[in-house]
């Protein structure tokens, strides 16, 4: 069987044969499948393993498709290192892929921003943390909507604004209060992660969400830590710890969203090959006590 290679930028093979007109669409479908398999096979919170270049058959020729991607030197995962495996999900594998494909399109950046932190690229701690928070915020907006004003709240705001005598003051206050009834970032983080079936204490999760929102606001509005007298290395260390915990929670969130059941998600957090590392990260940010992991059916 003959071998050849082509890049995404060209429409002809090295032998001068024109590729089928449907090739771009087929290539897009191939990439979607590839990213789905990579996501399921991510062995743990620290791995950036990516599949090798895909190979396709056109007639009797095998083509290796080259396109722009990072090539981290992570080793392929072993079966026991993955969040799940094919025997456990074979009955609903097609449904999982269909859900992945649909929600990847619907949620957009809520999927991309997390996956972008798992491509083997070295990111500054502020960048990685901000990407994770942006993604969770986008997830909440896509899942639960923007959150509009109730009729009672809108009437109260209008009543307050109407009491100002100057038109320019009324216009200014209306502009300032246009998002007054939307959930803030802390609430969006909490509501998104609280739906995970992993038994986290809501009070601890609320405190974690509050700290994440505070750190994101410092980065967005002050370019880093708000108190310039503080030690930058301490600020960066805090970001690393928050990002590590967020990454594990985010991975579980996407697994749960595409259709893995409660037991599988719980098992990945509490009984998997990497569970000790995940739980250590949760302890580091106060999501659980060192000796008292949250109670779930699979963690009992």
C-alpha positions as CSV (number, residue, x, y, z in Angstrom):
1,X,0.0,0.0,0.0
2,X,1.4,3.4,-1.0
3,X,2.0,6.1,1.6
4,X,1.9,9.9,1.3
5,X,1.3,12.9,3.4
6,X,-0.6,16.2,3.0
7,X,-1.0,19.3,4.9
8,X,-4.3,21.0,5.8
9,X,-3.4,24.0,3.6
10,X,-3.4,22.2,0.2
11,X,-6.1,20.6,-1.9
12,X,-3.8,18.3,-3.9
13,X,-1.8,15.2,-3.0
14,X,1.9,14.9,-3.6
15,X,0.9,12.8,-6.7
16,X,-1.2,15.6,-8.2
17,X,-4.5,13.9,-7.5
18,X,-7.3,16.2,-6.5
19,X,-8.8,15.5,-3.1
20,X,-12.6,15.0,-2.9
21,X,-14.7,18.1,-2.5
22,X,-16.1,16.8,0.7
23,X,-12.6,16.4,2.2
24,X,-12.7,19.7,4.3
25,X,-15.9,18.6,5.9
26,X,-14.6,15.1,6.5
27,X,-11.4,16.6,8.0
28,X,-13.4,18.7,10.4
29,X,-15.4,15.6,11.5
30,X,-12.1,13.8,12.0
31,X,-10.7,16.5,14.2
32,X,-13.9,16.5,16.3
33,X,-13.5,12.7,16.9
34,X,-9.9,13.2,17.6
35,X,-10.5,15.8,20.3
36,X,-13.2,13.6,21.8
37,X,-10.9,10.7,22.1
38,X,-8.1,12.8,23.5
39,X,-10.4,14.2,26.1
40,X,-11.6,10.7,27.2
41,X,-8.0,9.5,27.3
42,X,-6.5,12.3,29.3
43,X,-4.9,10.2,32.0
44,X,-4.8,12.7,34.8
45,X,-4.7,16.3,35.9
46,X,-1.0,16.8,34.9
47,X,-0.9,15.0,31.5
48,X,-0.9,16.9,28.2
49,X,-0.9,13.8,26.0
50,X,-2.0,14.3,22.4
51,X,-2.7,11.8,19.7
52,X,-0.3,11.3,16.9
53,X,-1.0,12.6,13.4
54,X,-4.2,11.0,12.0
55,X,-4.0,8.6,9.0
56,X,-6.8,8.2,6.4
57,X,-7.3,6.0,3.4
58,X,-8.1,7.3,0.0
59,X,-8.3,4.4,-2.4
60,X,-5.1,2.4,-1.8
61,X,-3.1,5.2,-0.5
62,X,-2.6,5.9,3.2
63,X,-2.4,9.6,4.0
64,X,-0.9,11.1,7.1
65,X,-2.7,14.4,7.8
66,X,-0.5,17.2,9.1
67,X,-2.0,20.3,10.6
68,X,-0.9,22.9,13.1
69,X,-0.7,21.5,16.6
70,X,1.6,21.2,19.5
71,X,3.4,18.0,20.0
72,X,4.1,17.5,23.7
73,X,6.3,14.6,24.6
74,X,3.8,13.0,27.1
75,X,3.6,9.3,27.0
76,X,0.4,7.5,26.0
77,X,-1.9,6.7,28.9
78,X,-2.4,3.2,30.2
79,X,-5.9,1.9,30.7
80,X,-5.9,2.3,34.5
81,X,-4.8,5.9,34.2
82,X,-7.8,7.2,32.2
83,X,-11.0,8.7,33.6
84,X,-12.9,5.8,32.0
85,X,-12.4,3.0,29.5
86,X,-14.2,1.6,26.5
87,X,-15.6,-1.6,28.2
88,X,-17.4,0.6,30.8
89,X,-19.0,3.0,28.2
90,X,-19.3,0.8,25.2
91,X,-23.1,0.6,25.5
92,X,-23.5,4.4,25.3
93,X,-20.3,5.3,23.4
94,X,-22.2,6.6,20.4
95,X,-24.5,8.7,22.6
96,X,-21.5,10.2,24.5
97,X,-19.9,11.2,21.2
98,X,-23.1,12.7,19.8
99,X,-23.5,14.7,23.0
100,X,-19.9,15.8,22.9
101,X,-20.3,17.0,19.3
102,X,-23.5,18.8,20.0
103,X,-22.5,20.5,23.2
104,X,-19.1,21.4,21.9
105,X,-20.8,23.4,19.2
106,X,-23.5,24.8,21.6
107,X,-21.2,25.7,24.5
108,X,-18.2,26.9,22.4
109,X,-15.6,28.5,24.6
110,X,-16.9,26.7,27.7
111,X,-15.3,23.6,26.1
112,X,-12.4,25.2,24.2
113,X,-11.0,27.2,27.0
114,X,-10.5,24.2,29.2
115,X,-9.1,22.0,26.4
116,X,-6.8,24.9,25.6
117,X,-5.1,24.4,28.9
118,X,-4.4,20.8,28.1
119,X,-2.5,21.1,24.8
120,X,1.0,21.0,26.2
121,X,1.6,24.7,26.0
122,X,3.4,26.4,28.8
123,X,1.1,29.1,30.1
124,X,1.7,31.9,32.6
125,X,-0.1,31.2,35.8
126,X,-2.4,34.2,35.4
127,X,-3.3,33.1,31.9
128,X,-4.1,29.5,32.8
129,X,-6.2,30.6,35.8
130,X,-8.1,33.3,33.8
131,X,-8.8,30.7,31.0
132,X,-10.3,28.3,33.5
133,X,-12.5,31.0,35.1
134,X,-13.6,32.4,31.7
135,X,-14.5,28.9,30.6
136,X,-16.6,28.2,33.8
137,X,-18.3,31.5,33.4
138,X,-19.1,30.8,29.7
139,X,-20.4,27.3,30.8
140,X,-22.8,29.0,33.3
141,X,-24.1,31.5,30.7
142,X,-24.7,28.8,28.1
143,X,-26.3,26.4,30.6
144,X,-28.4,28.7,32.7
145,X,-28.7,31.9,30.6
146,X,-27.8,35.4,31.4
147,X,-30.2,35.8,34.3
148,X,-32.7,38.6,33.7
149,X,-34.4,40.9,36.1
150,X,-37.6,39.8,37.8
151,X,-40.6,42.1,37.4
152,X,-40.4,43.2,41.1
153,X,-36.7,44.1,40.9
154,X,-37.1,46.0,37.6
155,X,-40.0,48.0,39.1
156,X,-37.9,48.9,42.2
157,X,-35.0,50.0,40.1
158,X,-37.2,52.1,37.9
159,X,-38.8,53.7,40.9
160,X,-35.4,54.7,42.3
161,X,-34.2,56.1,39.0
162,X,-37.3,58.1,38.5
163,X,-36.8,60.0,41.7
164,X,-33.6,61.7,40.4
165,X,-34.5,65.2,39.1
166,X,-31.7,65.5,36.4
167,X,-32.1,63.5,33.2
168,X,-28.4,62.9,32.9
169,X,-28.3,61.5,36.4
170,X,-31.2,59.1,35.6
171,X,-29.4,58.0,32.5
172,X,-26.1,57.4,34.4
173,X,-27.8,55.4,37.2
174,X,-29.7,53.3,34.7
175,X,-26.5,52.4,33.0
176,X,-24.8,51.5,36.3
177,X,-27.7,49.3,37.3
178,X,-28.3,47.5,34.0
179,X,-26.7,44.3,35.3
180,X,-27.8,44.7,38.9
181,X,-29.9,41.5,39.0
182,X,-27.5,39.2,37.2
183,X,-25.5,36.6,39.2
184,X,-22.0,37.7,39.9
185,X,-18.9,35.7,39.1
186,X,-18.8,34.0,42.5
187,X,-22.4,32.8,42.1
188,X,-21.7,31.6,38.6
189,X,-18.7,29.5,39.7
190,X,-20.6,28.1,42.7
191,X,-23.7,27.2,40.8
192,X,-21.7,25.5,38.0
193,X,-19.5,23.4,40.2
194,X,-22.2,22.7,42.8
195,X,-24.1,20.5,40.3
196,X,-21.2,18.0,40.3
197,X,-22.2,14.7,42.1
198,X,-19.0,14.5,44.1
199,X,-20.3,15.5,47.6
200,X,-18.4,18.7,48.2
201,X,-19.5,20.8,51.2
202,X,-21.5,23.8,49.8
203,X,-19.9,26.1,52.4
204,X,-16.4,25.1,51.3
205,X,-17.3,25.4,47.7
206,X,-18.8,28.8,48.2
207,X,-15.6,30.0,49.9
208,X,-13.5,28.5,47.0
209,X,-15.7,30.2,44.4
210,X,-15.4,33.5,46.3
211,X,-11.6,33.3,46.3
212,X,-11.5,32.4,42.6
213,X,-13.7,35.4,41.7
214,X,-11.5,37.7,43.8
215,X,-8.3,36.5,42.2
216,X,-9.8,36.8,38.7
217,X,-10.9,40.3,39.4
218,X,-7.5,41.3,40.7
219,X,-5.9,39.9,37.4
220,X,-8.5,41.6,35.2
221,X,-8.7,45.0,36.9
222,X,-5.2,45.4,38.5
223,X,-3.0,43.2,36.3
224,X,-2.2,40.9,39.2
225,X,-2.4,41.1,43.0
226,X,-4.2,44.2,44.2
227,X,-2.0,44.9,47.2
228,X,1.3,45.8,45.5
229,X,3.1,45.5,48.8
230,X,2.5,41.7,48.8
231,X,5.0,39.1,47.6
232,X,4.3,38.2,44.0
233,X,5.5,34.6,44.5
234,X,2.8,34.0,47.1
235,X,0.2,35.3,44.7
236,X,1.5,33.0,41.9
237,X,1.5,30.0,44.3
238,X,-2.1,30.7,45.2
239,X,-3.0,30.8,41.5
240,X,-1.3,27.5,40.9
241,X,-3.2,25.8,43.7
242,X,-6.6,27.3,42.6
243,X,-5.9,26.4,39.0
244,X,-5.0,22.8,39.8
245,X,-8.2,22.3,41.8
246,X,-10.2,24.1,39.1
247,X,-8.7,21.9,36.3
248,X,-9.8,18.7,38.1
249,X,-13.3,20.1,38.7
250,X,-13.6,21.3,35.2
251,X,-12.6,17.9,33.7
252,X,-15.2,16.2,35.9
253,X,-17.8,18.9,34.9
254,X,-17.3,18.1,31.2
255,X,-17.4,14.4,31.8
256,X,-20.6,14.8,33.6
257,X,-22.1,17.2,31.0
258,X,-21.5,14.8,28.1
259,X,-23.2,11.9,29.9
260,X,-20.9,10.0,32.2
261,X,-23.0,8.9,35.2
262,X,-22.6,9.9,38.8
263,X,-20.7,6.7,39.7
264,X,-18.1,7.2,37.0
265,X,-17.5,10.8,37.9
266,X,-17.2,10.0,41.6
267,X,-14.9,7.1,40.9
268,X,-12.5,9.3,38.9
269,X,-12.3,11.8,41.8
270,X,-12.1,9.3,44.7
271,X,-11.0,5.9,43.4
272,X,-9.0,6.4,40.2
273,X,-5.2,6.1,39.8
274,X,-4.9,9.9,40.2
275,X,-7.5,10.4,42.9
276,X,-4.9,10.9,45.7
277,X,-3.4,13.8,43.6
278,X,-6.9,15.3,43.0
279,X,-7.9,15.1,46.6
280,X,-4.6,16.6,47.7
281,X,-5.4,19.6,45.4
282,X,-8.8,19.9,47.0
283,X,-7.3,19.9,50.5
284,X,-4.8,22.6,49.4
285,X,-7.6,25.0,48.5
286,X,-9.9,24.1,51.4
287,X,-12.5,22.1,49.5
288,X,-12.1,19.2,51.9
289,X,-10.4,18.1,55.0
290,X,-7.3,16.0,54.7
291,X,-8.7,13.1,56.7
292,X,-12.4,13.5,55.8
293,X,-13.2,13.3,52.1
294,X,-16.8,14.0,51.1
295,X,-19.1,11.1,51.5
296,X,-20.4,9.5,48.3
297,X,-21.5,6.1,47.4
298,X,-18.2,5.2,45.7
299,X,-16.0,6.9,48.3
300,X,-17.6,5.2,51.2
